[in-house]
Amino acid sequence: MTVDLPVLEQTAAPRAASARWSRYARPALGLVLPVACALGWELVVDLGYSNGRLVPPPSKVFETIVELGKSGELTRHILATLWRVGAGFALGVIAGTILGAISGYWSFARRLLDPTVQAMRAIPSLAWVPLFVLWLGIFETSKIVLIAVGVFFPIYLGVMGAILSVDRKIVEVGRVFRLSGPAMIRRILLPAVLPAYVVALRVGLGLGWMFVVAAELIGASEGLGYLLLDGQQLGKPAQILAAIVIFAILGKLTDWLIEAAAAPLLRWQDAFGARGGV
């Protein structure tokens, strides 16, 4: 049985076009809701149903962002916040990964460490602020450590839970093939843990962005959290909303970076979500 090549080419062309359209249409679909809400509120204010004083319209918020950008203030605040989140995220990921892996792989360590970690996880973020100020001062170290604390817990739980949930049958297969300890970790545990680890990284990053606001209440003179507080004290709702919008954009961009970096490592997955779901 032979298949005409022109027929195959005609079938492949629409599929390629559809794939290209899907590649750009799916990310654009995520903009529909925020853009629709922004246009709706702009219309409500324009029609006079609200004066827009306490909740300024998007045009006013955009104007505030442009003004802050022209003055150079916005760049300074964004860089300060990015540095704090990046440093705190790195410290939290290192500590959470190491302790989570030890607790997940070694039952004695889990029984020793996990009760204390779970108790500390229940402590509100703001409760750490006065303690870190006393211990580390009001400068950058206390802010970075506070963010690292927020990042640590989801990473620790994600890594430990992922290791504990590895299918026992897969481990037994590794033992049948007489894999050494390092080989077992590299060929069995790491691939099994990686999907959950990526999710834990994304959750930890989100908490890092949340904790940076609390961190920048510790004597900060720059940063997006400081911009929020300054807008509240001076009665500038447009500045507050501008800072919130920038937080949302930066948070989404950094989350996308983790997704993009992890995608090549997760191509082996044949999961429902890996093919776009329904």
RODO-2510 file (C-alpha; in nm, 4 decimals, decimal comma):
residues 278
     n   res          X          Y          Z
     1     m     0,0000     0,0000     0,0000
     2     t     0,1406     0,3399    -0,1000
     3     v     0,0505     0,6873     0,0168
     4     d     0,0675     0,9840    -0,2138
     5     l     0,3203     1,2380    -0,0768
     6     p     0,1221     1,5450    -0,1916
     7     v    -0,1739     1,4183     0,0113
     8     l     0,0458     1,3890     0,3217
     9     e     0,1819     1,7387     0,2646
    10     q    -0,1711     1,8788     0,2306
    11     t    -0,2681     1,7113     0,5603
    12     a     0,0454     1,8265     0,7413
    13     a     0,0138     2,1918     0,6377
    14     p    -0,3148     2,2608     0,8216
    15     r    -0,1828     2,0789     1,1273
    16     a     0,1300     2,2953     1,1323
    17     a    -0,0786     2,6101     1,0929
    18     s    -0,3077     2,4941     1,3733
    19     a    -0,0077     2,4255     1,5989
    20     r     0,1329     2,7724     1,5312
    21     w    -0,2047     2,9318     1,6045
    22     s    -0,2389     2,7296     1,9265
    23     r     0,1095     2,8338     2,0351
    24     y     0,0153     3,2022     2,0332
    25     a    -0,3592     3,1815     2,1010
    26     r    -0,3366     2,9916     2,4298
    27     p    -0,1119     3,2473     2,6083
    28     a    -0,3238     3,5302     2,4640
    29     l    -0,6358     3,3671     2,6086
    30     g    -0,5011     3,4348     2,9583
    31     l    -0,5138     3,8094     2,8875
    32     v    -0,8852     3,8103     2,8101
    33     l    -1,0102     3,8277     3,1708
    34     p    -0,7755     4,1016     3,3066
    35     v    -0,8131     4,3129     2,9913
    36     a    -1,1923     4,2776     2,9997
    37     c    -1,2035     4,3781     3,3683
    38     a    -0,9763     4,6775     3,3039
    39     l    -1,1820     4,7977     3,0057
    40     g    -1,5031     4,7441     3,2005
    41     w    -1,3871     4,9548     3,4941
    42     e    -1,2543     5,2239     3,2587
    43     l    -1,5973     5,2384     3,0987
    44     v    -1,7747     5,2571     3,4358
    45     v    -1,5627     5,5580     3,5360
    46     d    -1,5998     5,7276     3,1948
    47     l    -1,9785     5,6946     3,2113
    48     g    -1,9824     5,8583     3,5539
    49     y    -2,1062     5,5592     3,7545
    50     s    -1,7976     5,5973     3,9779
    51     n    -1,5655     5,8887     4,0416
    52     g    -1,2615     5,6575     4,0394
    53     r    -1,1094     5,8277     4,3431
    54     l    -1,0555     5,5208     4,5616
    55     v    -1,0267     5,2748     4,2706
    56     p    -0,8665     5,4707     3,9857
    57     p    -0,9323     5,3589     3,6272
    58     p    -0,6582     5,1726     3,4369
    59     s    -0,5677     5,4858     3,2404
    60     k    -0,4798     5,6661     3,5643
    61     v    -0,2803     5,3677     3,6894
    62     f    -0,0935     5,3489     3,3571
    63     e    -0,0238     5,7216     3,3769
    64     t     0,1219     5,6745     3,7268
    65     i     0,3447     5,3900     3,6056
    66     v     0,4711     5,6079     3,3179
    67     e     0,5459     5,8965     3,5559
    68     l     0,7357     5,6687     3,7939
    69     g     0,9248     5,5224     3,4978
    70     k     1,0250     5,8635     3,3623
    71     s     1,1544     5,9757     3,7002
    72     g     1,3677     5,6615     3,7335
    73     e     1,1941     5,5711     4,0595
    74     l     1,0207     5,2665     3,9147
    75     t     1,3422     5,1045     3,7919
    76     r     1,5060     5,1561     4,1300
    77     h     1,2117     5,0025     4,3176
    78     i     1,1817     4,7065     4,0779
    79     l     1,5548     4,6244     4,0908
    80     a     1,5567     4,6400     4,4713
    81     t     1,2594     4,4036     4,4968
    82     l     1,3946     4,1653     4,2312
    83     w     1,7260     4,1419     4,4143
    84     r     1,5554     4,0612     4,7455
    85     v     1,3208     3,8038     4,5948
    86     g     1,6002     3,6422     4,3923
    87     a     1,8399     3,6147     4,6873
    88     g     1,5699     3,4958     4,9288
    89     f     1,4347     3,2472     4,6748
    90     a     1,7802     3,0995     4,6145
    91     l     1,8477     3,0547     4,9877
    92     g     1,5023     2,9086     5,0515
    93     v     1,5321     2,6652     4,7597
    94     i     1,8758     2,5404     4,8686
    95     a     1,7727     2,4876     5,2315
    96     g     1,4312     2,3420     5,1450
    97     t     1,5715     2,1032     4,8842
    98     i     1,8473     1,9704     5,1087
    99     l     1,6344     1,9229     5,4208
   100     g     1,3353     1,7962     5,2211
   101     a     1,5512     1,5380     5,0446
   102     i     1,7083     1,4233     5,3722
   103     s     1,3692     1,3962     5,5452
   104     g     1,2131     1,2146     5,2526
   105     y     1,4986     0,9675     5,2001
   106     w     1,5896     0,9004     5,5636
   107     s     1,3055     0,8098     5,8009
   108     f     1,5086     0,8870     6,1158
   109     a     1,5753     1,2429     5,9936
   110     r     1,2081     1,2834     5,9058
   111     r     1,0961     1,1843     6,2555
   112     l     1,3578     1,4183     6,4020
   113     l     1,3090     1,7266     6,1806
   114     d     0,9555     1,7205     6,0463
   115     p     0,7605     1,7982     6,3694
   116     t     0,9705     2,1108     6,4288
   117     v     0,9420     2,2253     6,0660
   118     q     0,5648     2,1760     6,0676
   119     a     0,5321     2,3771     6,3897
   120     m     0,7424     2,6604     6,2467
   121     r     0,5380     2,6560     5,9258
   122     a     0,2311     2,7691     6,1234
   123     i     0,4032     3,0886     6,2410
   124     p     0,2703     3,3959     6,0507
   125     s     0,5240     3,5788     5,8370
   126     l     0,4874     3,9086     6,0260
   127     a     0,5677     3,7306     6,3533
   128     w     0,9250     3,6802     6,2295
   129     v     0,9768     4,0517     6,1565
   130     p     1,0584     4,1801     6,5099
   131     l     1,2821     3,8789     6,5757
   132     f     1,4818     3,9230     6,2557
   133     v     1,5166     4,2965     6,3240
   134     l     1,6675     4,2181     6,6661
   135     w     1,8951     3,9461     6,5298
   136     l     1,9966     4,0833     6,1896
   137     g     1,9169     4,4547     6,1959
   138     i     1,6974     4,6489     5,9559
   139     f     1,9187     4,6177     5,6504
   140     e     1,9138     4,3728     5,3580
   141     t     2,0073     4,0570     5,5506
   142     s     1,6859     4,0499     5,7565
   143     k     1,4715     4,1092     5,4464
   144     i     1,6371     3,8322     5,2462
   145     v     1,6180     3,5844     5,5350
   146     l     1,2458     3,6579     5,5837
   147     i     1,1793     3,5853     5,2152
   148     a     1,3908     3,2684     5,2376
   149     v     1,1763     3,1505     5,5296
   150     g     0,8627     3,1928     5,3179
   151     v     1,0152     3,0030     5,0259
   152     f     1,1629     2,7251     5,2399
   153     f     0,8444     2,5558     5,3610
   154     p     0,6731     2,4717     5,0281
   155     i     1,0046     2,3519     4,8834
   156     y     1,0712     2,1322     5,1860
   157     l     0,7197     1,9851     5,1820
   158     g     0,7220     1,9395     4,8046
   159     v     1,0540     1,7551     4,7958
   160     m     0,9820     1,5378     5,0996
   161     g     0,6296     1,4528     4,9820
   162     a     0,7482     1,3748     4,6293
   163     i     1,0159     1,1345     4,7541
   164     l     0,7720     0,9627     4,9906
   165     s     0,5176     0,9208     4,7095
   166     v     0,7596     0,7522     4,4648
   167     d     0,6068     0,4246     4,3508
   168     r     0,7629     0,1402     4,5506
   169     k     0,7541    -0,0865     4,2431
   170     i     0,9848     0,1493     4,0532
   171     v     1,2335     0,1424     4,3399
   172     e     1,2148    -0,2372     4,3480
   173     v     1,2975    -0,2455     3,9767
   174     g     1,6083    -0,0391     4,0502
   175     r     1,7075    -0,2822     4,3225
   176     v     1,6527    -0,5780     4,0882
   177     f     1,8988    -0,4174     3,8474
   178     r     2,1336    -0,3646     4,1433
   179     l     2,1602     0,0100     4,1035
   180     s     2,3915     0,1801     4,3492
   181     g     2,2650     0,4532     4,5822
   182     p     2,3745     0,7444     4,3558
   183     a     2,2442     0,5607     4,0472
   184     m     1,9118     0,4956     4,2209
   185     i     1,8801     0,8666     4,2994
   186     r     1,9827     0,9779     3,9498
   187     r     1,7830     0,7261     3,7433
   188     i     1,4803     0,6522     3,9631
   189     l     1,4162     0,9159     4,2289
   190     l     1,5081     1,2362     4,0425
   191     p     1,2790     1,1774     3,7396
   192     a     0,9955     1,0704     3,9718
   193     v     1,0383     1,3733     4,1986
   194     l     1,0973     1,6384     3,9305
   195     p     0,7335     1,7199     3,8365
   196     a     0,6350     1,7771     4,2007
   197     y     0,9583     1,9706     4,2567
   198     v     0,8748     2,2129     3,9757
   199     v     0,5318     2,2733     4,1314
   200     a     0,6993     2,3323     4,4701
   201     l     0,9367     2,5845     4,3086
   202     r     0,6433     2,7744     4,1612
   203     v     0,4570     2,7781     4,4931
   204     g     0,7731     2,8866     4,6751
   205     l     0,8316     3,1668     4,4262
   206     g     0,4744     3,2896     4,4750
   207     l     0,5263     3,2975     4,8515
   208     g     0,8565     3,4775     4,7958
   209     w     0,6692     3,7576     4,6191
   210     m     0,4183     3,7682     4,9050
   211     f     0,6855     3,7723     5,1760
   212     v     0,8801     4,0526     5,0084
   213     v     0,6018     4,2958     5,0999
   214     a     0,6393     4,2033     5,4684
   215     a     1,0175     4,2183     5,4283
   216     e     1,0069     4,5680     5,2826
   217     l     0,8184     4,6918     5,5870
   218     i     1,1472     4,6451     5,7789
   219     g     1,2943     4,9902     5,7382
   220     a     1,3030     4,9827     5,3582
   221     s     1,3512     5,3015     5,1588
   222     e     1,3075     5,1389     4,8183
   223     g     1,1242     4,8474     4,6634
   224     l     0,7708     4,7808     4,5424
   225     g     0,6568     4,7052     4,8995
   226     y     0,7858     5,0460     5,0045
   227     l     0,5990     5,1969     4,7081
   228     l     0,2776     5,0356     4,8374
   229     l     0,3311     5,1713     5,1882
   230     d     0,4231     5,5152     5,0571
   231     g     0,1031     5,5233     4,8479
   232     q    -0,1043     5,4327     5,1540
   233     q     0,0560     5,6963     5,3778
   234     l     0,0253     5,9721     5,1157
   235     g    -0,3258     5,8720     5,0051
   236     k    -0,2299     5,7745     4,6483
   237     p    -0,4518     5,4840     4,5413
   238     a    -0,3203     5,4999     4,1838
   239     q     0,0337     5,4411     4,3134
   240     i    -0,0856     5,1471     4,5244
   241     l    -0,2597     4,9880     4,2254
   242     a     0,0443     5,0569     4,0055
   243     a     0,2646     4,8668     4,2515
   244     i     0,0126     4,5797     4,2652
   245     v     0,0011     4,5577     3,8847
   246     i     0,3812     4,5505     3,8642
   247     f     0,3914     4,2796     4,1330
   248     a     0,1468     4,0749     3,9256
   249     i     0,3466     4,1186     3,6036
   250     l     0,6813     4,0353     3,7638
   251     g     0,5313     3,7394     3,9479
   252     k     0,3864     3,5974     3,6278
   253     l     0,7079     3,6526     3,4314
   254     t     0,9248     3,4787     3,6913
   255     d     0,6731     3,1926     3,7184
   256     w     0,6866     3,1562     3,3388
   257     l     1,0676     3,1431     3,3541
   258     i     1,0494     2,8434     3,5887
   259     e     0,7958     2,6755     3,3597
   260     a     1,0101     2,7385     3,0513
   261     a     1,3295     2,6174     3,2199
   262     a     1,1597     2,2986     3,3439
   263     a     0,9755     2,2160     3,0194
   264     p     1,2707     2,0396     2,8464
   265     l     1,3214     1,8239     3,1561
   266     l     0,9575     1,7121     3,1635
   267     r     0,9100     1,6195     2,7966
   268     w     0,9098     1,2515     2,8893
   269     q     0,5775     1,2939     3,0731
   270     d     0,2742     1,1415     2,9050
   271     a     0,0272     1,3082     3,1403
   272     f    -0,3154     1,4549     3,0704
   273     g    -0,1984     1,8120     3,1278
   274     a     0,1170     1,7674     2,9206
   275     r    -0,0954     1,7546     2,6046
   276     g    -0,3043     2,0563     2,6881
   277     g    -0,5948     1,8798     2,8607
   278     v    -0,9389     1,8973     2,7084
***
